[in-house]
């Protein structure tokens, strides 16, 4: 994937060095505070400080800053695309804030942790991403490439689009009167639509802020395929339980991302009523 002079978004909170989790965050001020408490109780504070320095994962600052710059560019591109698409439909797109962090931070939906992966919080309308997820995407999920990384951000922005369109609020209402098993099916459709919206973004960004070729597309499809519920369940549990799906199968995720990428038409992404992927 090649940038065509893309700008960087200013709608970003960079918390990578803030230790937003307070006392629970390893390293930084939190460890110093705990060490002081231990000293006041008669313990040896050096034990805490040594543990903190040993547990803190080294970060390549240059690579981390490059990932941050990349994320800002992707966010800016989504802003340009969705502002234009909303305007064409007679409405106004309200761009979300993206929070970059390392390890742990606070969010409107509770504590954000590295292990959770990137997510969108509808309560504060912010996207949260620990930048180390890009490394996990390449190593654990074997989906390297910048478009694969951009797809992850565009998917979470897709959830914000759903919030703007009122789709997310409607699904939240359904949650109140459905069983967990029934709502899982709704959740799958919500996630697949976010995949579709990620494809729509790529369709409209192509030739404007980015230039992509077939290899780039394959990397994004690899990412969509790798983080399907069936693949993750098989890796972690050794078996696939469709009723427990909340994001959709790998084949479904690839299908809807490809459809968004091919059509670029927001009106063709009704994953809730369509069963085009029923036989996948």
N, C-alpha and C positions, 0 to 999 in steps of 0.2 A: 504494500500500500504506500502511495506517495502523496505527500501533502502538496496542495497547490496554493501555497501562500496563506494557509489557514491562520486565523487569529486565535488568541487564547482567551477563554472566558474569564470574566471577573467575578462570576457567581460561585466562588469557591471559598470554603473555609479550610485552611491548611492547619491541621492539628497534629501533624506528624511528630512534633517535639513537645506537645503540651502535656502529655501524661494525663489525659482527660478522665481516666478512671479513678483518680484520687489515690487513696491508700491501697487499692487493689492492684494498681499498676506497678509492675516490676521496674525498678530503676527510677532515676530522677528524684523529684521532691518527695514522692510518696515513700520511698525507701529511707530517705533521711529522716522524715517524720517518725516512721516506725522505729528507726534506730534510736532516736531521742527518747521515745517512750520506753524502749527496752532498757536504756541507760538509767532512766529515772526509777525503774523497777529493780535496779541492781544487776542487770545483765550486761553482757559484752556487746556493744553496738557494732563492733567490727564484724561480728558474725553475719549480721543482717546486710551490711554494706558489701561484704565479700560475696555473699550469695547473690546480691543484686547484680554485681558486676559480672559474675559468672553466668547468670541466666539471661542477661541482655544479649540478644542476637545482634551480631555486627551488621551494620547496614552500609552498603556502598553508596555514599552520599551522591556521587555523580550520577550513578544509575538511577537512584531514587528520585533525584531532581528531574532527570530525563523522563521518567515515568509520570511525574507530576505534570510536567509541561505537556506531554502527550495527552494526558487526561483532560487538561484544560482545553486543548485543541478539539478533542472529540466533543466535549460539552458545548463548546462554541458552535461547532458544526450542527449539533442537534438543535441548538437554539435557532440558528438560521433556517433550518429546514422546517421545523414545527411552527415557527412564527409565520412563515410563508403559507404553509398548508392551512393553518387556522384562519389566516386572513382570507384565503380563498373561499372559506366556508362562512365568512362573515363574523368571525369571533376573534378573540385576542388570546394569544398564548402567554401564560405567565411562567416564565422560566424558573426552574427550581434551583436550589443551592446544592452543590455537591461538597461533601465533607471528606477530605482525605485524612487518614489517620494510620497509626502503626500500633498494633496490639489491642488497644481498647480505648473506647471513648463513650460519651453519653449521647443518647438520641431521644427524640420525642417518643420513641417506641421502646425505651429501655436501654440497657447497656449494649453497645455495639462491640462485638469481639471479632478478632481475626478469623476464628473458626466458623463464623456464621457466613462468611463470604459477602460479596456486595449485596446491598438490599436498598429498597425504597421504603421510607417511613411516611405513610399518608398523614400522620398526625402533625408532623412539622413540615411535610412536603420537601424533604431533603433526601438525597441519595448519599449513601455511606459506602466507602470503599477503602479497605486496607490495601495499599499499593503492592504488598507482597503477594496478593492474589494473582497478579500477572505471572509471577514465577511459578506459582502452583498450577496455573493454567497450562503453562508450557511443559512442566515436569510431570506432575501427577496426571493431568488430563491429556497430555501429549497433543496440545493444541497451540503451537507457537504461532507467531505472526501478529502483525499490528491490527489487521482487521478482526482477528479473533478477540484481541484485547478491546477493540472498539465496540465489537458486538456486545460484550458484557456491559459496558457503560450504556449503550443504546437500548439494551433490554430494560435496564432499570429506569431510564428516561421514558421508555414505553409505558411503565407503570404510572409515571407522573401524567402522561398523556391521558391514560385511563381515568385518573383522578380529575383532570381538567374536564373531561367529557362526561363525568358523572357515572361512569361505568363502575368504578371501584366502590362508590357509595351504595350502588344498587346491590352489588355482590355482598357487601357487609350486612345489608338488611336481610339477605337470604340466609346468612350465617346464623341469625337468631332463631330461625324456625326449621333448620335442617339438622339431621344427624351428622356426625363427623364424616361418615362414609359418603353421605350425599353431598356434603359441602366440598369434599376432596375433588369431586368431579367438576364442581364450579371453579375451584381453585386451579385445576388443570387448564380449563378453558381461559381463565384470566392470564395464566402464564404463557399459554400459546399465543394469545393475542399480543402480549408484550414482545414475543419473538417476531411476530408479524410486523409490528411497528418498528422493530429494530431493522428489519429488512426494508421497510418503507424509507427509513432514514438513509440507509446505504444507497438505495435507488436514486434518491434526490441529491445526495451529497456527491455522487459520482459525477466527475466533470466540473463540480463547483468548488468543493473544498478538498476532495480526495480523488485520486486516480487509482482504480483497482483493476487487477487482472484475474484470470481464472485461478491462479495459485492463491491469491488473497481470498477469493470466495471459498475455495476448498478449506483454507485454514479456519474461516468463520464457521463453515458447516461442520468441521471437525469439533469445534468448541461446542456447538449446539448439540451435536451427537454425543459428545463425551459427558455432558452434564444432564442428560436425561435421567429421569427417575429409575428406569430399568437398569441402566448402566451402573448408577451409583448404588442401588440396592444389591445388585449382583456382586459388586466389589466389596461392599461392607457387610452384607448379610449372607451372601452365597446363594440367594434366591430372589425371585422377582414377585412382588405382591401388588398387582395392578390396583386393587382397591385402596391402597395406601398412597398412590401417586398424588402428588400435589403440583407437579410441574409438567407432567406429560412424558411420554416415552421419547427416546432419542429420535426415532423416525418421525414422530409428530412435530418435534421441535424443528427439525431440519425442514420438514414440509412447509411449515408456516413461515419460517424465515425466508425460504426460497420464494414463496409466493409474494411476500412483501417486497423482496428484492426485484422480482420480475415485473410486478404490476405497478408498484409505487402508488397504489390507489387505496387510500385509507378506508374507503367504503367497502372494500372486498375482504375485510378482516373480521367479520362476525363469526368468531370461533365458537360462540355459545350456541348458535342455531345451525351452524354448518356441520356436516358430518363427512366432509370431503376426505378426512383422514381416518375414517372408520376402519378401513381394512389394513392399516399400516401396522 
